[in-house]
Amino acid sequence: MNQSAMQDAAMDAGSRTERAYQRLRQEILVGDLAPNERLRVADLEERFELGLTPIREALARLASEGLVSMEARRGARVLETSPAELADLMKTRREIERLCLTESILRGDSRWEAEVIAALYLLGRAPLPEPGEKSEMALEWEANHRRFHFALVNACGSEWLLRFWNQLVDHSQRYRKIRFEGPLVAKEVQAEHQAIVDAVLRRDVAAAVALMDGHLRDTEEAALAALRQAR
């Protein structure tokens, strides 16, 4: 095999690994792969048709992100959920959110304000998912919801803070799926988002942070109730 062919083969292998990683990651975050579900490499290879090596490499990458647990001689599993882990996760999320949101309000310009307003508008136009719904519309709402929250913190000026923020949001999304097994009231959710934006546009750091804390605590409490009920 010449050098060009070897490079093409390496690129193809990398592409298959990336596809396996993205698909597994998405299925974990949307709840198609349940917490503590065993991830058999042979089963995944048969379903994805991407090869055993890309599946193994994708699982190792997800393990490094804390979405998958690897056990000696027992293979891989989706990370388990628990009330204790949820409390620790959301406490850390709130602390990082406070830092990011505060800095964004202090540093953000008119373009940042416009993106926040646009993100809120798009989120308000997307129907809230029904309990247990996994349709394209539900995925669209999730994407718009994440865009909205990211828009709020995006002007913080720190790549490290945003990196931590994204990782915490990934993990909290696993619990949001548990929360979505119960009813959500669209008017209440949109009103909370609107109140946060109003405080942000007033550059009222204390009010914006307090409203965001309450918003995240409501999500945590609802997820915790659903988690305990499921157990």
Summary of the structure (lengths in Angstrom):
residues: 231
radius of gyration: 19.7
end to end distance: 55.4
largest distance: 63.8
contacts: 693
relative contact order: 0.12
helix: 74%
strand: 4%
